[in-house]
Amino acid sequence: MLDIPTRIERLGFRTYYRLADLTYALGVATPKRTVAGLYWSYEPTNPHGDDPGLAVLDRLPDDATVLDVGAHVGEHAIPLVAGTDRRVVAFEPNGESADRLSRNAARNGLEERIDLRRAGLGDDHGSLPFYRSTFSKCSAFDRERATRWGARVAAVEEVPVYRLDGLVRGVDADGDASADDDATDGNVAGEPVPPPDAVKLDVEGHELAVLRGAEATIRAHRPLLVVEVHDGTADALRPWLADHGYDVETRGDVWVCRG
């Protein structure tokens, strides 16, 4: 038997996601004010308006390149690009979230400025089962995380997963000036990813695998890392970051990591 606070929390999440389905279906976009500026979104609320990671990323130069890994519907990518010359490469393996990111970007006239890659990142090239949750933000490569807060698994899909080092120009395994051939097929079609000035990670517990697949990129370019830390991952992330010369500043669940 669930206690009353848990039942209320779960009801809140169910209500939110039903409302989101409705606002996207009806095409109701509203302005969202954030620490990085104003933008429009079909999301019913503005959960990242005062996000400390977004604030740090917005201090980057106006021509910076940011990789948004676990971009969801664009709550970071869109305000970071709006009104600047920044480039964001957004990785999102959840097809529904990627579709919504694309709609939000178009609503702001930024569809040409955000390079959307419909794939996940990890420590190997291939594919993994992806658990698409009824609460889209919970969707993950781990079934347990996809069922948090009373959510259910709506579908299990095989999605492409790539090592970042195989995508970023100049740091692939062979040291060539272009990314691996496999990096430009299917849902990841496009130019090699430019060297990043910053990488934002919010991948529902999959963070360490992404970092392991990005070691050469991190070693070569020392990007700012902004990591959303999830339950059970901190103990593994801290030593990895320390071993790679990164200092960690914690801001709640957000880690700002500078090398």
VOVEX-820849 format. One record per residue (C-alpha): residue in three letters; x negated, y, z negated. Coordinates in steps of 0.2 Angstrom, whole numbers, padded with zeros to 4 digits, always signed. Layout:
// residues N
AlaXYZ;...
//
This chain:
// residues 259
Met+0000+0000+0000;Leu-0007+0017+0005;Asp-0008+0031-0007;Ile+0002+0047-0004;Pro-0013+0058+0002;Thr-0019+0044+0014;Arg-0001+0043+0021;Ile+0000+0062+0023;Glu-0017+0063+0032;Arg-0012+0049+0044;Leu+0005+0058+0048;Gly-0005+0074+0051;Phe-0016+0065+0064;Arg-0002+0057+0072;Thr+0008+0073+0073;Tyr-0007+0082+0080;Tyr-0011+0070+0094;Arg+0007+0069+0099;Leu+0008+0088+0100;Ala-0008+0088+0111;Asp+0000+0076+0123;Leu+0014+0088+0124;Thr+0004+0104+0127;Tyr-0006+0095+0141;Ala+0010+0088+0149;Leu+0018+0105+0149;Gly+0002+0115+0153;Val+0003+0126+0138;Ala-0014+0134+0136;Thr-0018+0146+0121;Pro-0033+0157+0117;Lys-0046+0150+0105;Arg-0057+0162+0096;Thr-0074+0154+0091;Val-0091+0160+0084;Ala-0097+0158+0102;Gly-0083+0169+0109;Leu-0065+0168+0116;Tyr-0059+0154+0128;Trp-0043+0146+0133;Ser-0038+0128+0130;Tyr-0023+0116+0131;Glu-0027+0110+0114;Pro-0014+0114+0101;Thr-0027+0120+0087;Asn-0044+0127+0086;Pro-0054+0115+0075;His-0071+0121+0080;Gly-0068+0140+0079;Asp-0081+0142+0065;Asp-0092+0127+0069;Pro-0110+0130+0062;Gly-0117+0120+0076;Leu-0108+0130+0089;Ala-0115+0146+0081;Val-0133+0140+0082;Leu-0131+0134+0100;Asp-0124+0151+0104;Arg-0140+0160+0099;Leu-0149+0151+0113;Pro-0154+0162+0128;Asp-0140+0166+0140;Asp-0149+0155+0153;Ala-0152+0140+0142;Thr-0148+0122+0147;Val-0137+0113+0134;Leu-0133+0094+0135;Asp-0116+0091+0127;Val-0116+0072+0123;Gly-0099+0067+0117;Ala-0091+0083+0124;His-0073+0077+0121;Val-0062+0091+0129;Gly-0075+0105+0129;Glu-0073+0114+0113;His-0092+0117+0113;Ala-0096+0116+0132;Ile-0083+0130+0137;Pro-0087+0144+0125;Leu-0106+0141+0127;Val-0104+0144+0145;Ala-0091+0158+0145;Gly-0098+0175+0148;Thr-0116+0168+0150;Asp-0128+0161+0163;Arg-0130+0145+0153;Arg-0128+0128+0161;Val-0120+0114+0151;Val-0121+0095+0156;Ala-0107+0087+0147;Phe-0107+0068+0144;Glu-0090+0060+0140;Pro-0086+0042+0142;Asn-0067+0043+0137;Gly-0058+0046+0154;Glu-0043+0054+0145;Ser-0055+0067+0136;Ala-0065+0070+0152;Asp-0049+0074+0162;Arg-0044+0086+0148;Leu-0061+0094+0148;Ser-0060+0097+0167;Arg-0043+0105+0165;Asn-0049+0116+0151;Ala-0064+0121+0161;Ala-0053+0125+0176;Arg-0041+0136+0165;Asn-0057+0147+0161;Gly-0063+0147+0179;Leu-0079+0137+0173;Glu-0077+0121+0183;Glu-0092+0124+0193;Arg-0102+0129+0178;Ile-0100+0113+0168;Asp-0108+0098+0175;Leu-0096+0084+0169;Arg-0104+0066+0168;Arg-0091+0053+0165;Ala-0102+0041+0156;Gly-0110+0037+0139;Leu-0129+0039+0134;Gly-0138+0025+0124;Asp-0155+0016+0123;Asp-0153+0006+0138;His-0145+0007+0156;Gly-0130-0004+0159;Ser-0112-0004+0152;Leu-0104-0006+0135;Pro-0086-0009+0129;Phe-0078+0007+0125;Tyr-0063+0007+0112;Arg-0051+0021+0118;Ser-0042+0026+0102;Thr-0024+0033+0101;Phe-0033+0047+0092;Ser-0044+0052+0106;Lys-0057+0060+0095;Cys-0060+0043+0087;Ser-0063+0034+0103;Ala-0080+0025+0102;Phe-0092+0011+0106;Asp-0087+0003+0089;Arg-0069-0004+0086;Glu-0069+0000+0068;Arg-0073+0019+0071;Ala-0059+0019+0084;Thr-0046+0014+0071;Arg-0050+0027+0058;Trp-0036+0037+0050;Gly-0023+0024+0055;Ala-0027+0025+0074;Arg-0025+0010+0085;Val-0036+0004+0100;Ala-0026+0009+0115;Ala-0037+0000+0128;Val-0055-0007+0129;Glu-0064-0002+0144;Glu-0082-0006+0151;Val-0090+0011+0154;Pro-0107+0015+0161;Val-0121+0019+0149;Tyr-0138+0027+0153;Arg-0154+0032+0145;Leu-0156+0051+0145;Asp-0174+0048+0150;Gly-0168+0040+0166;Leu-0158+0055+0170;Val-0168+0071+0166;Arg-0179+0077+0179;Gly-0198+0073+0177;Val-0197+0061+0162;Asp-0190+0045+0169;Ala-0200+0029+0165;Asp-0211+0030+0181;Gly-0215+0048+0178;Asp-0208+0053+0195;Ala-0200+0070+0198;Ser-0183+0063+0200;Ala-0171+0053+0189;Asp-0169+0034+0191;Asp-0159+0028+0207;Asp-0146+0021+0196;Ala-0142+0037+0188;Thr-0134+0045+0203;Asp-0121+0032+0206;Gly-0102+0030+0201;Asn-0096+0042+0188;Val-0113+0050+0185;Ala-0116+0056+0203;Gly-0125+0072+0205;Glu-0142+0080+0203;Pro-0155+0075+0190;Val-0151+0083+0174;Pro-0162+0098+0171;Pro-0174+0098+0156;Pro-0163+0103+0141;Asp-0166+0118+0129;Ala-0154+0110+0117;Val-0144+0093+0114;Lys-0128+0093+0105;Leu-0123+0075+0099;Asp-0106+0070+0093;Val-0104+0051+0097;Glu-0095+0043+0083;Gly-0110+0034+0075;His-0119+0030+0091;Glu-0132+0045+0088;Leu-0147+0034+0085;Ala-0145+0024+0101;Val-0144+0041+0111;Leu-0160+0048+0103;Arg-0169+0032+0106;Gly-0165+0033+0125;Ala-0171+0051+0125;Glu-0188+0049+0117;Ala-0198+0055+0132;Thr-0186+0070+0135;Ile-0188+0075+0117;Arg-0207+0073+0117;Ala-0209+0083+0133;His-0197+0097+0130;Arg-0194+0098+0111;Pro-0175+0103+0112;Leu-0165+0110+0098;Leu-0154+0095+0092;Val-0137+0098+0084;Val-0130+0082+0077;Glu-0113+0078+0070;Val-0117+0065+0057;His-0105+0052+0054;Asp-0102+0040+0039;Gly-0116+0027+0038;Thr-0128+0035+0050;Ala-0138+0047+0040;Asp-0150+0035+0032;Ala-0156+0029+0049;Leu-0156+0046+0057;Arg-0167+0055+0045;Pro-0183+0044+0047;Trp-0181+0044+0066;Leu-0181+0063+0066;Ala-0195+0065+0054;Asp-0206+0053+0064;His-0203+0063+0079;Gly-0208+0080+0071;Tyr-0190+0087+0068;Asp-0185+0097+0052;Val-0167+0095+0047;Glu-0156+0109+0041;Thr-0139+0102+0035;Arg-0123+0112+0037;Gly-0110+0100+0030;Asp-0108+0086+0043;Val-0119+0096+0056;Trp-0137+0094+0056;Val-0148+0107+0065;Cys-0164+0099+0069;Arg-0179+0109+0075;Gly-0196+0102+0082;
//
